[in-house]
Amino acid sequence: MNRATSFAFALMLVAAAPPAAVSETIEEDATALPRNRFVWNDTGTGEPLSIVISLSAQRAFVYRGAQMIGATTISSGRDGKVTPLGTYPILQKNAVHRSTIYGSSMPYMQRLTWDGIAIHAGNNPGFPDSHGCIRVPAAFAKKLFAVTGLGTPVTVTNDFEDRPAGADVPWVGPSG
């Protein structure tokens, strides 16, 4: 095969190559999200769902098995009202919830602790500003609410790096 034929054959192979996996796009897009934005592409495969909240990056990452299906910016607890680190199951869900402590609306609330920490739709200024809850954009909260169940694991960490390929649980760094 001469160089021209080889080049034409290579172009044909590239043109016929399948598109990049969606998870690569979500993972790339997740790092550059402006506040109040999210990416979502749920494959609906039925694999177990897990959520990782990175306080240092002010991001939430949603996985089905080892594949990222969604990511968003968050607003976590401000100074004096920190969002606690740890792994929590979703304990309660309420699409139309009102805080008994602050009297504020918490749409698509998913409770993580019985003392008031939850993921819910709310103001997302791009920095920690809540009373300890994890606020996410409303459209993201609605999508997340639709796919989670009681017991879905949520890991809240300061040092989330990445998730190893094939991992069955959220990866957190050494001090997670």
ABEGO torsion letter per residue (X at the ends): XBAAAAAAAAAAAAAABBBBBAAAAAAAAAAABBBGBBBBBBAGAGBBBBBBBBAAAGBBBBBBEABBABBBBBBBBBBGABBBBEBBBBABBBABBBBAAAGBBBBGBBBABAAGBBBBBEBBAGBBABAGBBBBBAAAAAAAAAABBBGBBBBBBAABABBBBGBABBBBBAAX
